[in-house]
Amino acid sequence: MISNSLRDVYKKKTHNSRKLYNDSVKIFPGGISHNIRFFRPYPFFVNKATNKHLIDVDGNRYVDYWMGHWALILGHSPNVVVKKLDRQIRQGTLYGTANDISIKLGETIKKSIPISELLRFCTTGSEATMYAIRIARAVTKKRIICKTIGGWHGFNTDLMQSVNYPFEIDEGVGMTGREGDFVESIPFNDLDRSIRLLESVKDDLACIIIEPLLGGGGCIPADINFLKGLEEYCKRNDILFILDEIVTGFRLNFGSVSSLYHLNPDIITLGKIVGGGLPIGVVCGKKEIMKVANPVENRNKEQLCYIGGGTFSSNPLTMTAGYATLDYISKNRQTVYNKINKLGDIARNDLKKLFSDYGLKTEVTGLGSLFLTHFLSNKVNEIKNANDVALSDNDTLTKYHFSLMTKYGIFFLPHKMGAISIVHDVKDIQSLINATEKIIESDILTIMKN
Ligand SMILES: Cc1ncc(COP(=O)(O)O)c(C=O)c1O
């Protein structure tokens, strides 16, 4: 729980947001349009975002580490994207037909992701993962999908299993209750136990879908050997191996983690960064697999896997923003990744050292430019999977993130990992460290000290 005094400071600073939130609850369930955007007592409302800052309707300015659900690697409204969008908006926002700019973005992705022999654009990451597993079922003629416990692949019904603690039941009501019959959930980073679980379903197992870094589940990198072991298991048993790189694609390197780790997945899903700040999802795969989705060659329902839908798929605005973003990164790739990955290392190391200097038991997890602090508890003394994250001291994390936001103008969506973009610099990381130290000293974290 946040203390009443801190809550009062927030309320005082966000008077206009409170009024808007009161209006908002009359229009939207819970007053928001994405569940995780709500935090207590109410979220601040933003009416401007540039560079590394969010500016709310009360004029408060926050250094943003949420960065549009981790999508904005070049910061908010970067000039290279805005200029191109400005031109495109006058040429048309939605052609609803084939367009040449999609070829440029498609070619850029294809060149940088080896297995991406053919790809399909759609409008969200949830749609991309929905299509990916549909393709897997179509190609293997099997039904069961394997995901990791705590893995998040968007809001599509098939994958709404074992996402949140206690990871045992369907995620919410409104489903048939039978989806779980076709989903096997395996423990993240535990290869032996995973394989044992898979053995009992392998004859009907269509695919394993996995994030190389558990994102929503707590910013935990997958062990390379875990990924390699699962991939090998898939190859041996006629199962498709799908890497969900909606967060990691173009985040750690120019392309996918599969290249960094020498993996050879059958399908990769992308989103976020490749949309340049506009809505996108992408399904990339090997030709042999993606051909099942070719509506020109597969003329009847027995052959064709329908994955092409979406009024807004491949729309010229997203294609333009995505291409402008990837083109910029491609030309500056060494500078971009050296900078953000180094800042990520500094953030993780300096936070870790600071907490340890004060005798606080924490782990700062992450990879490259992604990072998250976990306060350990008497139930958990290391963070290896989403279960550890759920059992760590999340109350203290709420206070930490809320204090950063309210007192120091540094925004992490409470409980979620931070993403560094190229407009952040070493001074920002230093300010984060200084603010963290003040928060520790002001005794907000005293409960941790014992
Ligand atoms: C790994 C992963 N897959 C899929 C999704 C869903 O993407 P979207 O929110 O664009 O539907 C997300 C969203 O955060 C994600 O982190």
The ligand as an ORCA input file, in Angstrom:
! r2SCAN-3c Opt
* xyz 0 1
  C       5.907    -10.963    -25.760
  C       4.609    -10.316    -26.171
  N       3.848    -10.922    -27.097
  C       2.691    -10.380    -27.513
  C       2.248     -9.175    -27.006
  C       0.943     -8.594    -27.479
  O       1.201     -7.487    -28.296
  P       0.056     -6.372    -28.476
  O      -0.059     -5.668    -27.169
  O       0.572     -5.486    -29.579
  O      -1.184     -7.078    -28.864
  C       3.010     -8.518    -26.050
  C       2.565     -7.224    -25.485
  O       3.155     -6.649    -24.605
  C       4.222     -9.098    -25.605
  O       4.975     -8.527    -24.652
*
